[in-house]
Every structure is written in C-alpha cells, then in structure tokens.
Amino acid sequence: MRKTLQLLTALALALPMTTIVPATTTSTPAEASSPQTQQIGTEESVSVRVGGANRSTVIERPGSGYVKLHFTDLRILPGDVLTVSSPDGTEKYTHTRDLKASLTATLDASGFWAMSITGDRAVVSVTNPLSRVRIDKLTRGYTEAEMSSQPSVQSICGTNDYRDAVCYQSSNPTEWGKTKSVAKLLRNGSSLCTAWRVGPNNRMLTNEHCFTSTSGIEVWFNYQCPTCGGTASAAVTKVLAAQVLKYSAALDYTLFTVNNFAAISSFGYLELDARVPAVGEEMYIVGHPAGKLKKLSLRDNNNGGGYCVVRAVRVNGSSSQSDISYMCDTEGGSSGSPVLSRRTHKVIGLHHFGGCPNQGVRIDLVAAQINSLL
C-alpha cells in the first residue's frame, strides 16, 4: 500500500495542477531538496591601525555589497567615540568604551565585530587621537561575478517568476503590504537566510538550520528596491539578533528576539494561520533569494502563469509529513521565508527546502510549539 501511495504521489506531481495529490497523501521530497542557505561573502585578514596621526581610514572592497569589520587591540578612552559609517554618513554606528551600550557590537575574546556597512566602502574614525584600535579582519560581500559562480540548489522551477516586492504595490497591494515585516539575515558576515516578524511583540522566525546561536547574526529590514526593477536599496535598518527562545531541528524553526526592537517595530508583523492548507490553495513567498533585494514570489509558470498554489501537504521534510510543497520560485538564501495564503494573507508555511517542488514546514505544527511564547 505504501509503495502504491508513493507512486501515485510521484505521478501526481508530474501532472497538471488539476490532478494534484489529495491533501492526506504523504510524499517524499526530491533527492535534490536541501536547505536553502546561501554563501554570499568571504573573510580575510588585514592589519589597519586607527588612532594617533591616523584618526580616520577607509576600507574599500570594490564591487562588494557590504563590508563588515572586526576590531582588536582596543584602547578607547573615556568620552571618545569610535565610528563606523558609510562614506556619505547615511549609515553610521558609534561605539564608546562601553561596547555593549551600542547594541550593535558582537563581542568576542579578542575584540568585537561592528555592524556591516552596506556598499563597498566603510569609513572608520576616532575622535580622540590618543585612542587606538586595530582592524584585524573583515568580511565582505561577493561581487556579482563571484555570486554567479556560487552553487545553488535547483529551485527556480522553469522560468524565474519572482519580482521585486514593490512591483506588486499597485496590482496586488495586500500581498505587497505583507512584505515589510520580512528581513534579510546576514550570518557571521558571510552567509544568508531570511527571517520575519511574527506577532506584535519582539519575536522573529527563521529556520533552525540558519542558526541556533545569535552570535554574529544581523537582521536587515527594508533591504528592498523603492522602484520596480531598481538596483539600489532603500535605507536599511539593521539590528542584531539577541536571544533564541526556542528551536527545533525536527520542524526546522528558530524563534528569536532582536536588540533595539523599537528600531524595527514600525515594519509590522505577520500572523500565523495554524491549519493544514488546502491542496490548490493560492499562496506566495516573501524573501531574499541569493541575497538579493526583497522579492515576492507570487506567480508560477508551471500553473499557466497564474498564482502559486499548494501542490501537496503532509510531505516528508525534516520530519515525516511535516511539510507542504509548491513550485513558487526560491533560491539559496530563501531559507526562513514566510509562505502565505492568498485567502487569509497569513502564514501557512516556513520555507526551508529547494528542489522543485520546493518545500516549507507546516506552520500549524510550528504554532503548536511556539504560541505560548509569542
């Protein structure tokens, strides 16, 4: 009987959408399915001193999408300020002798990592020439050429149908309105996932395979194009992950909080739709595939260019029958993205696998474990 059900599932996934398998069917993910994290940068050693006659310096890595610096040999005098900023000053992080007070420093045994600076140049300065610091290493984003050479799980199902989120502002205002609470995760300066605010309090969700320790996890809100088809981001608000409240490898989720919640509270939040969705139900995904500016995956060429739909439920994922599947386009870095129903515009899944069909953890299973913490 089990072999018969598996055969029926495989046949159904190859047929048009009108013959999708029943909602009670269990199926096994394709062999290509795997977690969708994405390497987007690299670390290198440097030795640049700031202080004395050299009170300011510029660290540049042409073509990189961001620069993140590590400081050691710290001698920051009382009342002095160490500043890390973009050249135009629109992005700026300040650090005093009390490094923890900034809420943007990731401390370690030899010093601290500052928050990343978007773009390929970071300006470092101290106000007192008697202060001393040394930049001993950095991470920087891959150039476009380096990104294009990175391996990726096949999860663009046919033609690539995702678009900049803002492209749907007029045609699909409700879907577009749900994109603001979704953020990019920069993990230890070199790899990527997606996360999102869940509920009105200081709570965020991503995948367990993205992280279970908050050290070095940056959360970028508003990393998106202000115009459809643009190449530059709107002003980004960055905060650090603060505390992991709960995680599960079996359901591949991590629930966590952030520092400086007030800075991101205006971006709104998503609600959970704790049910098993219907096969054929229209849906969409919001995330940062391949580290790109925020994308909305709404249409599916496998469905005649119509909306993405749930293809199967109770699909085997990290656990038996834990997932739903769909052909909405994703890429490495989409891990942790919310999967939303077009009927309720609430979250029905937590995306984590690519492979066409792609897969998300059923949110009803996740909700049963985290509702008391929201």
C-alpha positions in Angstrom: 0.0 0.0 0.0 2.8 2.4 0.9 4.6 1.8 -2.4 1.3 2.5 -4.2 0.8 5.8 -2.4 4.4 6.9 -3.2 3.9 6.0 -6.9 0.6 8.0 -7.0 2.3 11.0 -5.4 5.2 11.0 -7.9 2.8 10.7 -10.8 0.5 13.5 -9.5 3.4 16.0 -9.1 4.3 15.5 -12.8 0.7 16.1 -13.9 -1.1 19.4 -14.4 -2.4 21.3 -11.4 -5.9 19.9 -11.7 -4.7 16.5 -10.7 -2.7 17.3 -7.6 -2.5 14.6 -5.0 -5.0 14.5 -2.2 -4.2 16.5 1.0 -3.9 13.3 3.0 -1.1 11.9 0.9 2.4 11.6 2.2 5.2 12.2 -0.3 9.0 12.1 -0.1 11.0 15.2 -1.1 13.0 15.0 -4.3 16.6 13.9 -3.9 17.8 17.4 -4.8 15.9 19.0 -1.9 18.2 20.6 0.6 18.3 23.6 3.0 18.4 26.9 1.2 21.1 28.9 2.9 23.5 30.9 0.7 27.2 31.8 1.0 27.4 35.5 0.0 30.8 36.7 1.3 34.2 35.8 2.5 36.5 36.6 5.4 40.1 38.0 5.1 42.8 39.0 7.5 44.1 42.7 7.5 46.0 44.9 9.8 44.9 48.5 9.8 45.5 50.8 12.8 43.3 53.8 13.6 44.4 56.4 16.1 47.2 58.9 16.6 48.0 60.7 13.4 45.7 58.3 11.5 42.4 59.1 13.1 40.3 58.0 10.1 40.7 55.4 7.4 38.6 54.0 4.6 38.3 50.2 4.0 37.3 49.5 0.4 36.5 46.3 -1.4 35.3 47.3 -4.9 32.1 45.7 -6.1 31.2 44.2 -2.7 27.7 44.5 -1.4 28.8 45.1 2.2 31.9 45.4 4.4 31.9 44.2 8.0 34.9 44.9 10.2 36.5 43.3 13.3 38.4 45.4 15.8 41.1 44.3 18.2 43.8 45.9 20.4 41.2 48.2 21.8 42.1 51.4 23.6 39.0 53.6 23.5 39.4 56.4 26.1 36.5 57.6 28.3 34.4 60.1 26.3 35.8 59.0 23.0 33.7 57.6 20.1 34.7 55.0 17.5 32.6 55.5 14.4 32.0 53.0 11.5 30.0 54.5 8.7 29.2 54.7 5.0 31.1 57.4 3.1 28.0 59.7 3.0 27.2 59.1 6.7 23.7 57.8 6.0 24.6 54.5 7.7 26.6 55.0 10.9 27.3 53.0 14.1 29.1 54.6 17.1 30.9 52.7 19.9 32.2 54.1 23.2 34.3 52.4 25.9 31.1 50.6 26.9 30.8 48.5 23.8 27.7 46.7 24.9 25.8 50.0 25.1 25.8 50.4 21.4 23.6 47.3 20.9 25.4 46.9 17.5 28.7 45.3 18.6 29.3 41.5 18.6 31.9 40.9 21.3 34.4 38.0 21.3 37.6 37.1 23.0 39.8 39.4 21.1 37.6 42.4 20.4 34.4 42.9 18.5 32.6 42.8 15.2 30.9 46.0 14.2 27.7 46.1 12.2 28.2 45.7 8.5 28.1 48.7 6.2 26.1 48.4 3.0 28.2 49.0 -0.1 31.8 48.5 -0.8 33.4 51.2 1.5 33.4 51.7 5.2 34.9 54.7 7.0 36.4 54.2 10.5 37.3 57.1 12.8 38.1 58.0 16.4 37.5 61.5 17.9 40.5 61.3 20.3 44.0 60.8 18.8 45.1 59.1 22.0 42.6 56.3 21.3 43.8 53.2 19.4 42.1 50.3 17.7 43.2 47.9 15.0 41.2 46.3 12.3 42.5 42.7 12.1 39.9 41.1 9.8 36.8 41.7 7.7 34.1 40.0 5.8 32.9 41.5 2.6 30.1 40.6 0.2 30.9 38.7 -3.0 31.0 40.7 -6.2 28.3 39.9 -8.9 30.8 37.7 -10.7 31.6 35.8 -7.5 27.9 35.4 -6.7 27.1 34.0 -10.1 29.7 31.2 -9.6 28.2 30.0 -6.3 26.4 26.6 -6.4 22.7 26.7 -5.7 20.0 24.1 -5.2 17.7 24.0 -8.2 14.6 25.9 -7.0 13.8 28.2 -9.9 11.0 26.0 -11.3 11.0 26.7 -15.0 11.3 30.4 -15.7 12.1 32.8 -12.8 8.8 34.4 -11.8 9.7 36.3 -8.7 9.9 40.0 -8.8 10.9 43.0 -6.7 8.3 43.3 -3.9 7.5 46.8 -4.9 6.5 45.7 -8.4 3.2 44.5 -6.9 2.4 47.6 -4.9 -0.4 48.6 -7.3 -1.6 45.3 -8.8 -1.5 43.3 -5.5 -1.5 45.8 -2.7 -2.5 43.3 0.0 0.4 40.9 -0.8 2.8 43.8 -1.1 1.7 45.1 2.3 2.8 41.9 3.9 6.4 42.2 2.7 7.6 44.9 5.1 8.0 42.6 8.1 10.4 40.3 6.2 14.1 40.8 6.7 17.4 39.5 5.4 19.7 37.6 7.8 23.5 38.1 7.5 25.1 35.2 9.3 28.6 35.8 10.7 29.3 38.2 7.8 29.4 35.7 5.1 26.1 33.7 4.6 22.5 34.4 4.2 18.9 33.4 5.3 15.6 35.2 5.6 13.6 35.9 8.7 10.3 37.7 9.6 8.5 39.3 12.5 5.8 37.0 14.0 3.1 38.8 16.1 3.2 42.3 17.6 6.0 41.6 20.2 9.7 41.2 19.9 9.6 37.8 18.1 11.1 36.6 14.8 11.1 33.3 13.0 13.7 31.7 10.7 14.9 28.1 10.1 16.9 26.1 12.7 19.4 25.3 10.0 20.1 29.1 9.7 21.2 29.5 13.3 20.6 28.4 16.9 23.1 30.9 18.5 22.5 34.6 18.0 26.2 35.5 17.9 27.1 37.4 14.8 23.5 37.4 13.3 22.5 40.7 11.7 18.8 41.3 10.8 18.3 43.7 7.8 14.9 45.4 7.4 13.9 47.4 4.3 16.6 45.9 2.2 14.5 46.3 -1.0 14.1 48.4 -4.1 12.0 51.5 -3.8 11.2 51.2 -7.5 10.3 48.2 -9.6 13.4 46.8 -11.4 15.8 49.1 -9.4 19.3 48.1 -8.3 19.8 50.2 -5.2 18.2 49.6 -1.8 16.1 51.9 0.2 17.6 52.9 3.6 18.2 49.7 5.6 17.6 49.3 9.3 19.9 46.8 10.9 19.7 45.2 14.3 21.4 42.2 16.0 19.7 39.0 17.0 19.5 39.0 20.8 18.2 35.7 22.2 17.0 32.4 20.9 13.7 31.5 22.7 13.1 28.1 21.1 14.3 26.0 18.2 13.6 22.6 16.7 15.6 20.6 14.2 12.6 18.3 13.6 10.5 21.3 12.4 13.4 23.4 11.3 12.5 26.6 13.1 14.2 29.1 15.4 12.2 31.7 17.3 14.3 34.6 18.5 14.4 38.3 19.6 16.4 41.3 18.5 18.3 44.1 20.1 16.8 47.6 19.8 13.3 46.3 18.9 12.0 49.9 18.8 14.0 50.5 15.6 12.1 47.8 13.7 8.7 47.8 15.3 7.3 50.1 12.5 7.8 47.3 9.9 4.7 45.5 11.0 4.3 41.8 11.6 2.8 38.6 10.2 0.2 36.3 11.7 0.1 32.5 11.8 -2.6 30.5 10.1 -2.5 27.4 12.2 -4.1 24.9 9.9 -3.2 22.4 7.1 -3.8 24.4 3.9 -5.8 23.0 1.1 -4.2 21.5 -2.0 -4.6 24.0 -4.8 -4.8 27.0 -2.4 -3.2 30.1 -3.8 -0.1 31.3 -1.9 3.0 33.4 -2.1 6.5 33.7 -0.6 8.5 36.8 0.5 12.3 36.6 0.9 15.8 37.4 -0.1 16.8 34.7 -2.7 20.5 34.7 -3.3 20.9 37.7 -1.0 19.0 39.9 -3.5 16.9 42.9 -2.6 13.5 41.7 -1.3 11.5 39.6 -3.8 7.8 38.5 -3.9 7.3 35.1 -5.4 3.6 35.2 -6.5 3.3 33.7 -10.0 4.1 30.3 -11.3 4.7 29.5 -15.0 4.0 25.8 -14.1 0.5 26.9 -13.4 0.0 28.7 -16.7 1.3 32.0 -15.3 -1.3 32.0 -12.6 -0.7 32.3 -8.9 1.5 29.9 -7.0 -0.5 27.1 -5.3 0.0 24.5 -2.7 0.7 21.3 -4.6 0.8 18.8 -1.8 0.6 18.7 2.0 1.9 16.3 4.7 5.0 16.0 2.6 8.1 14.4 4.3 10.6 17.1 5.2 12.9 17.2 8.3 10.2 15.1 9.9 7.5 12.7 8.5 4.6 14.6 6.9 5.9 18.0 8.2 5.9 20.0 5.0 3.8 21.5 2.2 5.2 21.7 -1.3 4.9 24.2 -4.2 6.5 25.4 -7.3 6.9 29.1 -6.3 10.5 30.2 -7.2 13.1 30.4 -4.5 16.9 30.3 -4.3 19.7 29.9 -1.8 19.0 32.5 1.0 15.3 31.9 0.8 15.5 29.7 3.9 13.3 31.1 6.6 10.9 32.9 4.3 7.2 33.0 5.2 4.8 31.2 2.9 1.4 33.0 3.0 -2.1 32.1 1.9 -3.7 34.4 -0.6 -7.1 33.6 1.0 -6.1 34.7 4.6 -2.8 36.5 3.9 -1.5 34.8 7.0 1.5 32.4 7.2 0.8 28.7 6.4 4.4 27.6 6.0 8.1 28.3 6.8 10.1 27.8 3.6 13.3 25.7 4.0 13.9 23.3 1.1 14.6 23.8 -2.6 14.3 21.1 -5.3 11.3 21.9 -7.5 8.9 21.2 -5.9 10.1 23.4 -3.1 9.0 22.9 0.5 8.0 24.7 3.7 7.4 23.4 7.2 3.7 23.3 8.0 3.1 26.3 10.3 0.3 24.6 12.2 3.0 22.2 13.6 5.3 25.2 14.5 2.5 27.2 16.0 1.6 24.3 18.4 5.2 24.6 19.9 5.6 28.4 20.0 2.2 30.0 20.5 2.8 30.3 24.3 6.0 32.4 23.6 4.5 34.9 21.1 
